[in-house]
Amino acid sequence: TEPEDPASVLRVMIVDDNPDAALMLSVLLEATGYDVVIENSSGGGLALAARCTPGVGLLDIGLPGMDGYQLARRVRALPGMEQATLIAITGYGQAEDRRKTRDAGFQHHLVKPVDTAELLTLLQALSETKS
């Protein structure tokens, strides 16, 4: 089989203050063929998004300092990030929580622990629409 064109590989940014959770997700996504970048702080995540303009951002909502809602708004304002898909990763799944993530600019809301099959299905669909 032909190696995948690196330009066609979806870059996924994970921002989670739990390094183990971020690493676990990254290993899964890299094994599935995604280009993954990780940051463990919201400020670092903002800088990383500006530097590498990922197609997808998996952002933890419960980040210390600048929370995931604030981070999503600031990432969305970066040049080249207007069309990125932002996915909230949170322990809260009530209707009000989903409304808050939507209002902050997230297109998707996944509740921890993340269902990996659901995440992979979502990323596969996003890969097909972005290619």
C-alpha positions in Angstrom: 0.0 0.0 0.0 1.1 3.6 -0.6 2.2 5.6 2.4 -0.3 8.2 3.3 0.4 11.7 2.0 1.5 13.6 5.2 -0.5 16.6 4.1 -3.6 14.5 4.1 -3.1 13.2 7.6 -5.4 14.9 10.1 -3.4 16.7 12.9 -5.1 16.4 16.3 -4.1 18.6 19.2 -4.8 17.3 22.7 -4.8 19.8 25.6 -5.3 18.1 29.0 -3.7 18.9 32.3 -3.6 15.2 33.1 -0.5 14.0 31.2 -1.4 10.3 31.5 -4.9 10.9 29.9 -3.3 13.0 27.1 -0.6 10.4 26.5 -3.1 7.5 26.4 -5.3 9.3 23.9 -2.3 10.3 21.8 -1.0 6.7 21.6 -4.4 5.5 20.5 -4.7 8.2 17.8 -1.1 7.9 16.5 -1.6 4.1 16.2 -4.7 4.8 14.1 -2.7 7.1 11.8 -3.3 10.6 13.1 -0.6 13.3 13.6 -0.9 14.1 17.3 0.5 17.0 19.3 0.0 17.3 23.1 0.1 20.2 25.5 -0.7 20.0 29.2 -1.7 23.7 29.9 -4.1 26.1 28.3 -1.5 28.7 27.6 0.7 26.1 26.0 -2.2 24.8 24.0 -3.0 28.3 22.7 0.7 28.7 21.6 0.7 25.2 20.1 -2.5 25.9 18.1 -1.0 29.1 16.7 2.2 27.3 15.7 0.8 24.1 14.1 -2.9 24.9 13.2 -4.4 21.5 13.9 -7.5 20.4 12.1 -9.0 19.1 15.4 -8.6 20.2 19.0 -9.5 17.9 21.8 -9.7 20.3 24.8 -10.2 19.4 28.4 -12.8 21.7 29.9 -11.4 21.5 33.5 -8.1 23.2 32.8 -6.6 25.3 35.6 -6.3 29.0 35.0 -7.8 29.5 31.5 -10.5 26.8 31.3 -11.4 24.9 28.2 -14.3 27.3 27.3 -11.9 30.3 27.3 -9.2 28.3 25.5 -11.7 27.3 22.8 -12.7 31.0 22.2 -9.1 32.1 22.0 -8.1 29.2 19.7 -11.0 29.9 17.4 -9.8 33.5 17.1 -6.3 32.4 15.8 -5.5 32.8 12.1 -6.1 29.5 10.4 -8.2 28.1 13.3 -11.6 29.4 12.2 -12.5 26.2 10.5 -10.9 23.7 13.0 -13.1 21.2 14.7 -13.1 21.6 18.5 -14.1 18.7 20.7 -14.8 19.3 24.4 -13.6 16.6 26.8 -15.3 16.9 30.1 -16.7 15.0 33.1 -20.0 16.8 32.7 -22.7 15.7 30.2 -25.9 17.5 31.1 -27.8 19.6 28.6 -26.5 22.8 30.2 -22.9 21.6 29.9 -23.4 20.8 26.2 -25.0 24.3 25.7 -21.9 25.9 27.3 -19.5 24.0 25.1 -21.5 24.9 22.0 -21.6 28.6 23.0 -17.8 28.5 23.5 -17.3 27.3 19.9 -17.0 23.5 20.3 -18.7 21.4 17.7 -18.7 18.2 19.7 -18.9 17.3 23.4 -17.5 14.0 24.7 -17.9 12.9 28.4 -15.0 11.3 30.3 -14.0 8.6 30.3 -14.0 9.1 26.5 -15.5 6.3 24.6 -12.6 5.6 22.2 -14.8 3.9 19.6 -17.0 7.0 19.5 -13.9 9.3 19.2 -12.4 7.3 16.4 -15.7 7.2 14.5 -15.9 11.0 14.9 -12.3 11.6 13.8 -12.8 9.3 10.8 -15.8 11.3 9.7 -13.9 14.5 10.1 -10.9 13.1 8.2 -13.2 12.3 5.3 -14.8 15.8 5.2 -11.5 17.6 5.6 -9.7 15.7 2.8 
